[in-house]
Amino acid sequence: MQPLIDNARTFGQRPEEFARLAEGQSPQVLFITCSDSRVVPALITGARPGELFELRTAGNIVPPYASQHPTGEAATIEYAVEVLGVRDVVVCGHSHCGAVGALVRGDDLTAVPAVRDWLVHATPRPSGAPEDPEVAEGVRSHVLTQLLRLRSYPCVERRLAEGRLALHGWYYEVHTGTVRTHRPQTDTFEIL
């Protein structure tokens, strides 16, 4: 914790770098990814403050849209699309994902009921080899499922129909730093 505290103490000593951020934000991308500490969107993309609007959830899950009982995730997506007017949404899964690995392996999650109940939103259960520590196949199929779920959000559906929004599926390899993108034409994940 101490290195983090030390950096926080010196971080605000460059006010000229941050003054423009007080004027508002206009990110072009909503980046939906896992809350895993090894996945750092700004590091992966090189984004500066104000360039990415982030949504981080266990397993980069996009829950079903429900207007009667909105979730924080749905509110974040709606705000990014309707208010901020992002032009692109990236759903980024990653290798060695604990959430997707638990689903692929069918782990017993009774000791963590909130996690178990949250992972229900990942349906259908991702495919893949349970013995694969990277869970690459499972994560990639999971990313595609979340992109499909995202399309069912009214604001996303409308912006896609208007041609004012694009969706992207990414797979980040924690162990190499490589980023792959889904190519719908070939249904493959290729290196960016």
Phi, psi and omega per residue, in radians:
M1 nan -0.599 -3.053
Q2 -1.011 -0.758 3.093
P3 -1.045 -0.597 3.115
L4 -1.181 -0.728 3.106
I5 -1.117 -0.762 3.137
D6 -1.048 -0.744 3.120
N7 -1.165 -0.706 3.126
A8 -1.073 -0.609 3.130
R9 -1.141 -0.631 -3.094
T10 -1.637 -0.254 -3.053
F11 -1.019 -0.797 -3.093
G12 -1.380 0.123 -3.136
Q13 -1.504 0.196 3.102
R14 -2.218 1.005 -3.014
P15 -1.028 -0.509 -3.130
E16 -1.109 -0.493 3.123
E17 -1.277 -0.414 -3.016
F18 -1.918 -0.135 -3.064
A19 -0.987 -0.714 -3.101
R20 -1.159 -0.409 -3.136
L21 -1.170 -0.400 3.125
A22 -1.231 -0.295 -3.114
E23 -1.364 -0.198 3.133
G24 2.289 -3.114 3.140
Q25 -2.247 2.594 3.063
S26 -2.566 1.065 3.124
P27 -1.168 2.579 3.122
Q28 -1.664 -0.220 -3.017
V29 -2.301 2.349 2.913
L30 -1.704 2.142 -3.085
F31 -1.955 1.894 -3.130
I32 -1.766 2.071 -3.113
T33 -2.573 3.135 -3.113
C34 -1.327 2.706 3.093
S35 -1.429 0.081 3.106
D36 -0.945 2.307 -3.059
S37 -1.178 -0.242 3.126
R38 -1.493 -0.138 -3.127
V39 -1.841 1.929 -3.078
V40 -2.136 1.703 -3.037
P41 -0.910 -0.771 -3.124
A42 -1.150 -0.599 3.104
L43 -1.222 -0.760 -3.129
I44 -1.118 -0.755 -3.040
T45 -1.669 -0.276 -3.059
G46 1.348 0.280 -3.099
A47 -1.210 2.540 3.070
R48 -1.699 2.891 3.098
P49 -0.915 2.328 3.123
G50 1.624 -0.113 -3.071
E51 -1.658 -0.385 3.119
L52 -2.163 2.416 2.951
F53 -1.822 2.115 -2.979
E54 -1.900 2.495 2.980
L55 -2.271 2.013 -3.108
R56 -2.057 2.187 3.114
T57 -2.365 2.742 3.039
A58 -1.017 2.079 3.127
G59 1.325 0.321 -3.084
N60 0.716 0.832 -3.111
I61 -1.493 2.326 2.985
V62 -1.795 1.881 -3.095
P63 -1.226 2.792 3.094
P64 -1.008 2.541 3.106
Y65 -1.321 2.303 3.098
A66 -2.523 1.869 -3.087
S67 -1.214 -0.441 3.140
Q68 -1.245 -0.643 -3.121
H69 -2.286 1.289 -3.071
P70 -1.143 2.557 3.090
T71 -1.721 2.869 3.048
G72 -1.083 -0.591 3.120
E73 -1.144 -0.781 3.121
A74 -1.100 -0.696 3.120
A75 -1.124 -0.688 3.125
T76 -1.135 -0.783 3.131
I77 -1.098 -0.833 -3.134
E78 -1.068 -0.753 3.131
Y79 -1.101 -0.773 -3.135
A80 -1.079 -0.753 -3.069
V81 -1.361 -0.849 -3.029
E82 -1.453 -0.721 -3.051
V83 -1.606 -0.867 -3.110
L84 -1.422 -0.376 3.103
G85 1.174 0.674 3.113
V86 -1.008 2.579 -3.117
R87 -1.701 -0.340 -3.088
D88 -2.400 2.557 3.019
V89 -2.215 2.212 3.083
V90 -1.917 2.229 2.943
V91 -1.832 2.005 -3.028
C92 -2.029 1.940 3.010
G93 -1.620 3.018 -3.101
H94 -2.553 2.717 3.087
S95 -1.130 2.772 3.093
H96 1.030 0.550 -3.110
C97 -1.320 2.121 -3.140
G98 -1.135 -0.695 -3.115
A99 -1.146 -0.892 -3.132
V100 -1.181 -0.668 3.090
G101 -1.018 -0.742 3.119
A102 -1.082 -0.672 3.125
L103 -1.207 -0.804 -3.122
V104 -1.070 -0.739 -3.113
R105 -1.399 -0.288 -3.081
G106 1.236 0.661 -3.113
D107 -1.014 2.608 3.041
D108 -1.400 1.984 -3.069
L109 -1.937 0.425 -3.116
T110 -1.114 -0.452 3.134
A111 -1.293 -0.297 3.125
V112 -2.237 1.301 -3.019
P113 -1.085 -0.599 3.120
A114 -1.159 -0.712 3.089
V115 -1.117 -0.845 3.135
R116 -0.959 -0.836 -3.086
D117 -1.230 -0.559 3.092
W118 -1.190 -0.727 -3.085
L119 -1.175 -0.260 3.043
V120 -1.019 -0.530 -3.134
H121 -1.219 -0.169 -3.106
A122 -1.407 -0.055 -3.004
T123 -0.890 2.604 -0.073
P124 -1.288 2.878 -3.139
R125 -1.020 2.203 -3.118
P126 -1.078 2.522 3.083
S127 -1.401 2.999 3.086
G128 2.431 2.920 -3.131
A129 -1.488 2.088 -3.114
P130 -1.016 -0.450 -3.104
E131 -1.496 -0.087 -3.124
D132 -1.404 1.943 -3.113
P133 -1.142 -0.435 3.109
E134 -1.347 -0.396 -3.014
V135 0.782 0.693 -3.057
A136 -1.009 -0.893 -3.119
E137 -1.095 -0.753 3.135
G138 -1.092 -0.770 -3.136
V139 -1.142 -0.754 -3.121
R140 -1.105 -0.772 3.116
S141 -1.165 -0.604 3.102
H142 -1.120 -0.734 3.100
V143 -1.016 -0.777 -3.130
L144 -1.135 -0.645 3.080
T145 -1.110 -0.719 -3.128
Q146 -1.215 -0.602 3.056
L147 -1.110 -0.715 3.092
L148 -1.090 -0.756 3.118
R149 -1.069 -0.736 -3.137
L150 -1.041 -0.643 3.135
R151 -1.088 -0.381 -3.118
S152 -1.442 -0.158 3.081
Y153 -1.245 2.239 -3.065
P154 -0.927 -0.760 -3.109
C155 -1.163 -0.636 3.123
V156 -1.234 -0.808 3.130
E157 -0.988 -0.777 -3.129
R158 -1.132 -0.829 -3.107
R159 -1.165 -0.608 3.068
L160 -1.113 -0.787 -3.140
A161 -1.078 -0.595 3.129
E162 -1.409 -0.136 -3.113
G163 1.313 0.374 -3.090
R164 -1.854 0.192 -3.120
L165 -2.617 2.484 3.062
A166 -2.231 2.480 3.121
L167 -1.916 2.488 -3.102
H168 -2.352 2.399 3.048
G169 -1.889 2.140 3.141
W170 -2.072 2.671 3.037
Y171 -2.270 2.062 -3.104
Y172 -1.799 2.214 3.107
E173 -1.597 1.874 -3.105
V174 -1.015 -0.676 -3.024
H175 -1.396 -0.216 3.136
T176 -2.195 -0.377 -3.043
G177 1.477 0.011 -3.129
T178 -1.291 2.445 3.059
V179 -2.020 2.288 3.086
R180 -2.031 2.560 3.116
T181 -2.056 2.559 3.129
H182 -1.354 2.253 3.072
R183 -1.855 1.818 -3.097
P184 -1.010 -0.551 -3.111
Q185 -1.063 -0.627 -3.112
T186 -1.959 -0.104 -3.079
D187 0.940 0.767 3.122
T188 -2.257 2.795 3.025
F189 -1.790 2.029 -3.093
E190 -2.025 2.655 3.128
I191 -1.051 2.341 3.106
L192 -1.066 nan nan
